[in-house]
Amino acid sequence: MSAYSAAAFFGLVSISAGVITTNLNGIWVVTDEQKNINITGEVPGSMYTALMDHNVIQDPYYRDNDLKYRWIGLDNWAYSRVFNVTVDMMSMMNVQLVCEGLDTFATVTINGHLVGETNNMFVRYVMDIKPYIREGENMILVSFKSAVQQAQSLAANYSYLVPPACPIPQINGECHVNMIRKEQCSLGWGFGPSFPTQGIWRDIYIESYNTTTIRSFTAETLKDTNGSWVIDAEVHMDVPYGATVEGLIEIQLDITSIGSKQNVSLTHRDNKVTLRVNIDENLDIEEWWPNGYGAQRLYKLYAFFTSVDGHSMSGKKLTIGFKTVELVQEFVSGDPNQGRSFYFKINGVPIFLKGSNWIPADSFQERVTIKSIRHHLKSARDVHINAIRVWGGGVYESDDFYDLADELGIMIWQDFMFGCAMYPRDPQFLFTVREEITQQVRRLKSHASLLLWSGNNENEKALRQNWYYTDVNFTLYYNDYVALYHDTIQPIVQTEDTIHPFIMSSPSNGMESLQEGFVAKEPWSELYGDIHDYRYLDPFFDESVYRVPRLASEYGLQSLPSYETLAKVYAEEDLDFWSDMSEHRQRQPFGNVQMMTEVILYLNLPNAPDKKQKFKDTIYVTQIDHAIAMKTETEHYRRWQNRIDEKGRGNTMGAMYWQLNDIWQGPTWASIEYGGKWKMLHYYAQHFFSPLLVSPYEENGEVKVYICADETKIHAVRHAHTHHIQFELADHYRSGVLFGTIPHSNHHPIQHAVGPSGTLYVSLYSWDSMDSMYTWTQPFQMNTTSQLVFSANIDNMLGEAGCIRRQNCFLYYHLGNPQTGPVAWQPLSIFQSAIGLQKANIRVTNVAMVQKEQVFNITITTNAIAPFVWLDTPGIQGRFSDNGFLMVQSTMHLQYFAWELVDLKTLDNSITIKSLMDIYY
């Protein structure tokens, strides 16, 4: 079948292909008999948004409505509607109701007849409804039971306690969520509220066909021994009980004549067809690369089934990318005593994971639009993020999420949805888990963005560290753990997906955990696997407090979201850091006290006499701390990417901060607020994840400066006996820096990287003058991706420059032009003790629209050194090209990217600017 006919086929698939699809999304009737509520609601959706749409309740996020509306999650709700069955549907041999997501415990009836029951939010249920339908109007009723009540019932009837029984009081959550297969954080978590939803949360439709239909279609791309690409495809068919279906299955690659076909004879049990597509090595197949490493080339792959008699046809298509992925876990320097590496190769190239963690973007999944997903993932791409971990306490995200990750080059570390708990292992639980894992692996494995499967979030560490008092019977809970993750989940993943690596937990010691019996003695080791590490009351600005792991997949600090974001859900009296409502929104124990203590470690507290202004300034300083902490820790990890210390620590190949997004408006670890506004941290991420990074720190009285450089636009150049890799960086990073090639080496994972040369400029300033006191220059030639290029004794530098004490001065670094190239700055004391800082007069002197729509050029000026310059546009959605920066020059040029239509005058009038000294009166 030609590419043209493939496209034509998919335009007619619902009718001409022999499958009639009847969409049941839309308006349903939502009822709560206990409260005599009878309203309409949108599907996909939940009872909360239906109630809100009819003004039965306020915004559930407003103030403490999560407590006031607890009754909603305790009641049982039902969804019903009338649907029409046509003559053509009745003429088909098979009519099936397909429920892509029912949340969670439901019975489904058609015209009063029971057709199915569900107990897993993450499973697609297919129900035979042919015996119960009639031509014309029919009634479908989906009756839900409270997940809260069901969880309690399951726990009460289980033979022993599966901990934790309940969340800590600060979370205001519900108990025993680990007993049910539902979004774990929907019953409350440390970053958000408890809203135990019920409803039809994914698409629901009817499929009518005669003999069979393609239920799932998957593909794996791999390299053959001769270097050519191979596609291994699997087609899973729905075949009725007792039937045998014969026909032809074809696979075809987009815009080519390449494909494969196979005659098949299928039954209900024998319903899988495997086909291999061999691609000629002379065909120019473009590889898919992560963000920053190359293009994200995607191809369409089609599957067609035609029955022998030609009366039944079915088709599906996939979007695939050609990539290979490898998780490398080798002994470091060949020495078992120094642990194992833990890093990824994409298409044979070692990749430093620059990333973050994704939580559900809303308590009500129906409000998560493709526009919102695109905004968040594009915001990640814009700050050089190349990997996101879909965290294991939420949901397997929508197809739109993974499609956009494919498009944007963001690799997905995919947790299975088990988090921070022990789990049961009774037959019913394991049965539904098997179906969940099988379906989700088949749904997601073909995405070019997929990087890794992880069995759970933190459960290995929780078991070993006795988080939930499991030591009272460690063997019991250990056996539960092994039965679920090793005996149940791992075999399914490795059978269904042969190309993506699987680890049993995050964090874990990776391969070492398996060798130690699946639960390592120290699954937080710096010598193996990944770590999660939080340092709440340590001096976050001091790199020496941080560990040196192989990969950090979680680390974070909290800050408050903007005043504008909080004002939407706070009453006037709530807008104070120490208000009861501020405490209510904080789900981390002592979280607000921690934030304030962290401010005192680094800065002086704001002292505005006006209560509202003081709250705004307090938000500002928590965001400064947040940004500085993540900058310090992330750069620490990047500097360690290709060196090993005497303890075997190092070769750190990933930094994924917690967390990217928010589920509601409150104090959290997120870099993007609920609603999409960038916190200061997100602006800082575009620097600490930059392809070319200048990274200074202090150690034993010396300043040390590393340059870190990514591999991008890769071109392999073969030489006799040696492989060389040639790299280029984007033009705006090239100022003053030349790029060459360096030899490939296997000693360190990413030593075969870009080799820039140039000059580092190191200037010492006093806080009270915009004129540099002294500048040192240091030529450099790199031979690794992270290299020390400058070191000096700070006291000697102060003496040479004429600075009388540390508190008076700071260091400023740049390569070439400081307006366009990478820069860095380093205070030589905490800001509490800094001397000479003045209140700067920072003004917007020009705003002009660029020819490109909704992009504006902005010029600002200052008369004094200004740290943490923060620009905002209250009432207008958008972002600046930079923010939270140090202003050392009198003039700075920025851009503003509006996310909505705005005219020049409105934008100009909305811009506000502050810097550090503006918060002290």
SVG drawing of the C-alpha trace seen along z (x, -y; Angstrom):
<svg xmlns="http://www.w3.org/2000/svg" viewBox="-35 -56 84 78">
<polyline fill="none" stroke="black" stroke-width="0.4" points="0.0,0.0 1.5,-3.4 2.0,-6.3 -0.9,-8.1 -3.3,-5.2 -2.2,-4.8 -3.3,-8.3 -6.5,-7.8 -7.2,-4.6 -6.9,-6.5 -9.3,-9.2 -12.0,-6.5 -11.1,-4.1 -14.2,-4.5 -16.5,-3.5 -14.8,-2.0 -12.4,0.1 -15.2,2.1 -15.0,0.6 -17.7,-1.8 -16.6,-4.0 -19.2,-5.7 -17.9,-8.5 -19.6,-8.7 -17.6,-11.7 -19.6,-14.8 -22.5,-15.6 -23.6,-13.0 -25.9,-13.2 -24.0,-13.2 -25.8,-12.1 -25.2,-11.7 -28.2,-10.0 -27.0,-10.6 -27.1,-14.4 -29.9,-14.3 -27.7,-16.0 -28.6,-15.6 -26.6,-17.7 -24.9,-17.4 -21.1,-16.9 -18.6,-16.8 -16.8,-13.5 -13.9,-13.1 -14.3,-14.6 -14.9,-14.2 -17.7,-15.1 -15.7,-18.0 -15.6,-20.0 -19.3,-19.1 -20.2,-20.5 -18.1,-23.6 -19.6,-24.2 -23.1,-24.2 -22.0,-26.5 -22.8,-23.8 -19.3,-24.4 -16.7,-27.1 -13.3,-26.6 -12.0,-23.6 -8.6,-25.3 -9.9,-28.4 -8.6,-28.8 -9.3,-25.6 -12.0,-24.2 -10.1,-20.9 -11.3,-20.4 -14.8,-21.8 -15.4,-19.6 -14.1,-16.4 -17.7,-15.0 -17.6,-14.9 -14.9,-12.2 -16.7,-10.2 -20.0,-9.9 -20.7,-7.5 -21.3,-9.1 -22.9,-7.9 -22.6,-8.9 -25.4,-8.1 -26.5,-9.0 -28.5,-7.9 -26.8,-6.8 -28.0,-5.7 -27.4,-2.4 -27.7,-2.3 -28.8,0.4 -25.2,0.7 -23.9,1.2 -26.5,3.9 -25.4,5.7 -21.9,6.1 -20.9,9.4 -19.1,7.6 -20.0,4.4 -17.7,3.5 -17.7,0.7 -14.1,-0.7 -13.4,-2.6 -9.9,-4.1 -10.1,-5.2 -12.7,-4.8 -11.7,-6.3 -11.7,-3.9 -14.2,-1.5 -17.2,-1.2 -19.9,1.0 -21.1,0.5 -24.6,1.4 -26.3,1.1 -30.1,1.0 -30.0,2.4 -27.7,5.3 -24.3,5.6 -21.6,5.5 -18.4,4.9 -16.8,3.9 -13.5,2.0 -11.0,1.5 -8.0,-0.2 -7.8,-3.7 -4.9,-2.9 -6.5,0.0 -8.5,-0.2 -11.6,2.0 -13.2,3.5 -16.7,4.9 -18.9,6.9 -22.3,5.1 -23.8,6.7 -26.2,8.9 -27.6,6.0 -28.1,3.2 -31.0,2.5 -31.5,0.4 -32.4,-3.2 -32.0,-4.7 -30.0,-2.9 -29.0,-3.8 -25.5,-3.4 -25.0,-3.8 -21.5,-3.9 -21.9,-3.7 -18.8,-4.6 -17.9,-3.9 -15.9,-6.2 -12.2,-5.4 -11.7,-6.5 -14.3,-4.1 -13.0,-1.3 -9.4,-1.8 -10.5,-1.6 -12.6,1.5 -9.7,3.3 -7.3,2.4 -9.7,3.5 -10.2,6.9 -6.5,7.5 -4.7,10.1 -2.1,7.6 -1.3,3.8 0.3,2.7 1.9,-0.6 1.7,-3.5 -1.9,-3.4 -2.4,-7.1 -0.5,-10.2 1.0,-12.5 -1.5,-15.1 0.1,-18.0 -1.0,-16.6 -4.7,-16.5 -5.1,-13.4 -7.0,-10.1 -5.8,-6.7 -4.8,-3.4 -4.3,-4.8 -1.7,-2.1 -4.5,0.5 -6.0,-0.8 -4.9,-1.3 -5.6,-5.0 -3.5,-8.2 -1.8,-8.0 -1.5,-11.8 -5.2,-12.3 -5.7,-11.4 -3.2,-14.0 0.6,-14.5 3.4,-16.7 2.8,-19.1 -0.9,-19.3 -4.5,-18.6 -6.7,-15.6 -9.4,-15.4 -10.3,-11.7 -11.9,-12.0 -14.5,-9.7 -15.5,-9.8 -14.8,-8.9 -11.4,-10.4 -10.4,-9.2 -12.2,-8.6 -15.2,-6.3 -16.5,-4.9 -18.2,-1.9 -16.4,0.1 -18.6,2.2 -16.9,4.6 -17.4,8.0 -14.4,10.2 -11.5,8.3 -9.9,5.0 -6.4,3.9 -6.3,3.2 -2.7,2.1 0.3,1.5 3.8,1.1 7.3,0.7 10.9,0.9 13.8,-0.5 17.2,1.1 20.5,1.3 21.3,4.5 24.9,5.9 25.7,4.2 24.6,0.8 21.3,0.6 18.0,-0.1 15.4,2.5 11.8,2.0 10.3,4.8 6.6,4.3 3.9,6.1 0.2,6.0 -2.3,7.1 -5.8,8.0 -9.1,8.3 -10.6,11.6 -13.9,12.9 -14.0,16.0 -14.3,19.2 -13.5,17.4 -10.7,17.9 -9.8,14.9 -7.6,15.2 -6.2,12.4 -3.2,10.2 -1.3,7.9 0.9,5.2 3.4,2.7 4.5,-0.3 7.0,-3.1 6.0,-6.6 7.0,-8.1 8.8,-4.9 7.9,-1.6 9.5,0.2 7.3,2.6 6.5,6.1 3.5,8.3 2.3,11.6 -0.7,13.9 -2.2,14.7 -4.6,17.0 -5.7,15.5 -7.7,16.7 -8.7,15.0 -5.7,16.4 -3.3,16.4 -3.8,12.8 -0.3,11.3 1.6,10.8 5.3,9.9 6.8,8.4 10.3,7.2 11.0,4.4 14.5,4.4 15.7,1.0 18.4,0.9 21.5,-0.7 21.7,-3.0 18.4,-4.6 19.0,-7.9 17.2,-7.4 17.6,-10.4 18.0,-9.6 16.0,-11.1 18.1,-13.1 17.4,-14.6 17.0,-18.4 20.4,-20.0 22.0,-17.0 20.3,-17.1 17.0,-17.1 13.9,-15.3 13.1,-13.5 9.8,-11.5 8.3,-9.0 4.8,-7.5 4.4,-3.8 1.2,-2.2 -0.4,1.2 -3.2,2.6 -5.3,5.8 -7.5,7.1 -9.5,10.3 -9.4,13.0 -12.8,12.2 -12.0,8.5 -15.1,7.6 -13.1,6.6 -10.4,4.0 -8.6,2.3 -5.7,-0.1 -3.6,-2.0 -0.6,-4.4 2.3,-5.2 4.7,-8.1 8.2,-6.7 11.8,-8.0 14.9,-6.0 17.1,-5.9 19.0,-3.4 19.2,-3.6 21.6,-2.0 22.0,-2.2 25.7,-1.7 26.5,-0.2 30.1,0.8 32.7,1.0 34.3,-2.4 37.9,-2.3 37.5,1.5 37.6,1.6 34.6,3.3 35.5,1.4 34.7,-1.9 31.2,-1.0 29.5,-1.1 28.7,-3.8 25.1,-4.8 24.5,-6.8 22.7,-6.7 23.8,-6.5 21.5,-7.7 22.5,-6.5 25.9,-5.6 26.5,-9.0 26.7,-9.5 24.1,-12.0 24.2,-14.1 20.6,-14.2 19.5,-17.8 16.1,-17.5 13.3,-17.7 10.4,-15.8 6.8,-15.9 3.8,-15.6 0.1,-15.7 -0.6,-19.2 -4.0,-19.4 -6.0,-17.5 -8.6,-17.3 -7.1,-15.7 -9.9,-17.0 -8.4,-20.5 -5.0,-19.5 -5.2,-20.7 -2.8,-20.1 -2.1,-23.9 -1.0,-23.6 1.1,-20.5 2.8,-22.2 3.5,-25.3 5.2,-23.3 7.2,-21.1 8.2,-24.0 9.2,-25.9 11.4,-22.9 12.9,-22.8 13.6,-26.5 15.9,-26.1 17.8,-23.2 16.1,-20.4 16.5,-17.2 14.8,-14.7 11.7,-14.6 10.9,-12.0 7.1,-11.2 6.9,-10.6 5.4,-7.4 2.7,-8.9 0.6,-10.4 -0.7,-9.1 0.6,-7.7 0.2,-10.9 -1.9,-11.4 -0.9,-10.6 -0.6,-14.3 2.1,-14.5 4.3,-11.9 3.7,-13.1 4.9,-16.5 7.9,-15.1 8.8,-13.3 8.4,-16.5 10.5,-18.6 13.3,-16.1 12.5,-15.6 13.4,-12.1 11.0,-10.5 12.1,-8.6 8.8,-6.7 8.0,-5.5 5.2,-3.0 2.5,-4.4 3.7,-3.1 5.1,-5.6 6.3,-6.0 4.5,-3.0 4.5,0.8 1.9,2.5 -0.3,5.7 0.4,8.9 -2.9,10.7 -3.9,12.4 -6.6,9.8 -4.1,6.9 -1.4,8.6 -3.9,9.5 -4.9,6.0 -1.3,4.8 -0.3,7.2 -3.0,5.8 -2.0,2.2 1.7,2.8 1.0,4.7 -1.3,2.0 0.9,-1.0 4.1,0.5 2.3,1.3 0.9,-2.3 4.2,-4.1 7.1,-1.9 7.0,-3.2 7.6,-6.8 11.0,-8.1 11.1,-10.1 11.0,-7.1 14.2,-6.5 13.7,-4.2 11.1,-2.3 11.3,-2.5 9.3,-0.2 8.4,-2.7 9.2,-5.9 11.4,-5.5 9.9,-2.2 13.3,-0.3 14.7,-3.1 11.6,-3.3 11.8,0.4 15.5,0.4 15.3,-2.7 12.2,-1.6 10.2,-4.6 6.9,-2.8 8.2,-0.6 8.5,2.4 11.3,3.7 8.7,5.3 8.5,7.9 11.0,7.1 10.8,10.5 7.1,10.1 7.4,6.7 10.5,7.7 8.6,10.6 5.8,8.3 8.3,6.0 10.0,8.8 6.6,10.3 5.4,7.0 8.4,5.5 10.7,8.4 8.3,11.3 5.4,9.4 6.3,6.1 9.9,6.7 9.1,9.8 6.2,8.0 8.3,5.0 11.3,7.0 9.0,9.2 6.9,6.4 9.8,3.9 13.3,5.3 15.0,2.0 14.4,-0.3 16.1,0.4 14.2,1.2 15.2,0.5 13.1,1.7 13.1,-1.6 14.2,-5.1 16.4,-5.7 18.2,-2.4 21.6,-1.0 20.6,0.2 22.3,3.5 23.8,3.6 20.4,3.7 19.5,6.7 22.7,8.5 22.1,7.7 18.7,9.5 16.6,6.6 16.8,4.4 20.3,3.0 21.8,2.5 22.3,-1.2 20.1,-2.1 21.2,-5.7 24.9,-4.9 26.9,-7.5 28.7,-4.6 25.7,-3.1 22.5,-4.1 20.6,-7.3 19.9,-9.2 17.2,-11.4 18.6,-14.0 17.1,-16.9 19.0,-19.3 16.5,-21.7 18.5,-23.5 22.0,-23.1 23.8,-26.2 22.3,-25.6 24.8,-28.1 27.8,-25.9 28.5,-23.2 30.4,-21.1 27.1,-20.1 26.0,-18.1 26.7,-14.5 28.6,-13.2 26.3,-10.6 26.3,-8.8 23.0,-10.5 20.7,-12.7 17.1,-12.1 15.5,-14.2 16.7,-17.1 15.0,-20.3 14.0,-23.2 10.7,-25.0 9.7,-28.5 6.4,-30.5 4.7,-31.1 4.1,-34.7 1.7,-37.1 -0.4,-37.2 -0.8,-33.4 -1.7,-33.2 -4.1,-36.1 -6.4,-34.0 -7.0,-31.5 -6.4,-33.6 -8.7,-36.0 -7.2,-39.4 -6.5,-38.4 -4.6,-35.3 -1.9,-37.3 0.7,-37.0 3.5,-34.5 2.4,-33.5 -1.3,-33.5 -3.4,-30.4 -4.1,-29.9 -0.4,-30.0 0.1,-27.3 -2.8,-25.3 -1.4,-25.4 2.0,-24.1 2.0,-20.3 5.6,-19.8 6.0,-19.5 7.5,-22.7 7.9,-23.8 7.3,-27.5 9.7,-27.5 12.2,-25.8 11.8,-28.4 12.2,-31.3 15.3,-29.7 16.8,-29.2 16.3,-32.9 18.1,-33.9 21.0,-31.7 21.7,-33.8 19.8,-37.1 18.3,-39.7 14.6,-39.4 12.4,-42.0 11.2,-44.7 8.6,-46.7 6.1,-48.4 3.2,-47.6 1.9,-44.1 1.1,-43.3 4.5,-44.6 6.3,-42.6 4.5,-39.4 5.5,-40.2 9.1,-40.7 9.0,-37.5 7.9,-35.6 10.8,-37.2 13.5,-36.1 12.2,-32.5 12.5,-32.4 16.1,-33.7 17.0,-31.0 15.3,-28.4 17.1,-29.5 20.5,-29.8 20.2,-26.4 19.3,-24.6 22.0,-26.5 24.6,-25.5 23.6,-21.8 23.1,-21.4 26.4,-23.0 28.0,-20.8 26.7,-17.7 27.8,-19.0 31.3,-19.7 31.6,-16.0 30.5,-14.5 33.9,-13.1 36.1,-12.8 36.4,-10.3 37.7,-11.0 39.6,-8.7 36.4,-7.2 35.2,-6.3 32.6,-9.0 32.0,-11.0 31.2,-10.5 27.9,-12.2 25.8,-11.9 22.5,-13.5 20.8,-16.3 17.0,-16.2 15.6,-18.7 12.3,-18.3 10.0,-19.5 9.0,-21.1 5.3,-21.9 2.7,-22.5 -0.7,-20.8 -2.1,-23.9 -1.2,-27.3 1.0,-26.9 4.5,-26.6 6.2,-23.8 9.5,-22.8 8.3,-23.7 10.1,-25.9 6.9,-26.7 3.8,-27.8 0.3,-26.5 -0.9,-28.5 2.4,-28.5 4.3,-31.5 8.1,-31.0 9.6,-31.2 13.2,-32.6 14.5,-29.0 13.2,-28.4 15.1,-31.4 18.2,-30.1 17.8,-26.7 18.5,-28.2 21.9,-29.1 22.8,-26.1 21.6,-23.7 23.3,-25.9 25.2,-24.0 28.2,-26.1 28.5,-26.8 31.0,-28.9 30.8,-27.4 32.8,-28.9 32.9,-27.8 35.1,-28.2 37.1,-25.4 39.6,-25.8 40.0,-29.5 40.5,-29.2 38.2,-30.1 37.9,-27.3 36.3,-27.8 35.0,-25.0 33.7,-25.2 31.1,-22.5 30.2,-22.0 27.6,-19.7 27.9,-17.8 25.6,-19.2 25.2,-18.9 27.3,-15.8 29.5,-14.7 31.6,-11.6 35.0,-12.0 36.9,-8.7 40.7,-8.7 43.2,-5.9 43.0,-3.9 41.1,-6.8 37.6,-8.1 37.1,-11.8 33.9,-13.7 33.4,-17.2 30.9,-19.6 29.4,-23.0 27.5,-25.2 24.8,-27.7 26.1,-31.0 25.1,-33.0 27.4,-30.8 30.4,-31.0 31.5,-34.5 35.2,-34.3 35.2,-30.6 36.6,-28.2 35.5,-24.6 37.5,-21.7 37.7,-17.9 39.1,-15.6 39.8,-11.9 37.2,-9.4 37.9,-7.7 36.1,-5.0 37.6,-5.8 35.0,-8.4 31.5,-8.3 31.5,-11.7 35.1,-12.6 34.7,-12.3 33.0,-15.7 33.4,-19.2 36.8,-20.8 36.4,-24.5 39.2,-27.0 39.2,-30.6 39.8,-33.1 38.1,-33.3 37.8,-36.8 37.7,-37.1 36.8,-40.5 36.7,-41.6 34.1,-44.3 33.2,-46.1 29.5,-46.2 29.6,-50.0 31.0,-50.6 30.1,-49.5 33.8,-49.8 35.9,-46.6 38.7,-46.8 40.9,-44.2 40.6,-41.7 42.5,-38.4 42.5,-36.6 43.0,-32.9 43.3,-31.2 42.0,-27.6 41.8,-24.5 39.4,-21.9 39.9,-18.2 36.8,-17.0 33.2,-18.2 33.8,-19.5 37.2,-21.0 38.9,-23.2 40.3,-26.1 41.1,-28.6 42.0,-28.5 43.5,-31.1 43.7,-32.0 40.9,-34.5 42.9,-36.5 45.7,-36.9 43.1,-38.1 41.7,-40.6 45.1,-41.9 46.1,-42.2 42.8,-44.1 42.9,-46.3 39.7,-45.0 40.0,-45.4 37.6,-42.5 35.5,-39.8 32.2,-41.3 32.9,-44.3 33.5,-42.4 32.3,-39.8 33.7,-38.0 32.3,-38.3 33.1,-35.8 32.5,-35.8 33.8,-34.4 34.0,-37.0 31.0,-39.4 29.2,-39.4 26.0,-40.6 25.7,-37.5 28.0,-34.8 27.8,-32.8 28.5,-34.7 28.7,-33.9 29.1,-35.7 30.2,-34.8 29.6,-36.7 32.5,-36.2 30.2,-36.4 26.5,-35.8 24.3,-38.8 23.6,-39.3 27.2,-40.6 27.7,-42.2 29.1,-45.8 28.5,-48.6 25.3,-47.5 23.2,-50.5 19.5,-50.9 19.8,-50.9 17.6,-53.1 16.6,-50.6 14.4,-51.9 12.9,-50.7 14.1,-53.1 12.7,-51.5 10.1,-48.9 9.7,-48.0 7.9,-45.3 9.9,-43.0 8.6,-42.2 7.9,-38.7 4.5,-38.8 4.3,-39.2 8.1,-39.5 9.3,-42.8 12.8,-44.3 13.3,-45.9 16.1,-48.1 16.8,-48.7 19.4,-50.9 20.8,-51.1 23.0,-53.5 24.4,-50.9 25.2,-47.2 21.9,-45.4 21.7,-41.7 18.7,-39.6 17.0,-42.0 13.4,-40.8 11.0,-42.0 7.3,-41.1 4.3,-41.9 1.3,-41.5 -1.9,-40.8 0.0,-39.7 1.2,-36.2 4.6,-35.8 8.3,-35.6 11.5,-37.5 14.7,-36.3 16.4,-36.5 15.4,-37.3 16.7,-37.3 20.2,-38.3 23.0,-40.5 23.2,-43.8 26.8,-45.0 26.6,-47.2 24.6,-50.4 22.5,-49.1 21.0,-45.7 19.0,-44.5 16.3,-41.9 13.3,-40.4 9.8,-39.7 7.8,-36.8 4.1,-37.4 1.9,-34.3 -1.2,-36.3 -2.0,-39.2 -0.9,-42.4 -0.1,-45.8 3.0,-47.8 1.5,-50.4 -0.2,-47.9 3.0,-45.9 5.1,-49.0 2.8,-50.1 2.7,-46.7 6.4,-46.1 7.7,-46.2 11.3,-45.9 12.9,-45.3 16.3,-44.2 17.6,-43.0 18.1,-46.4 14.5,-47.4 13.1,-45.1 14.9,-46.9 13.4,-50.1"/>
</svg>
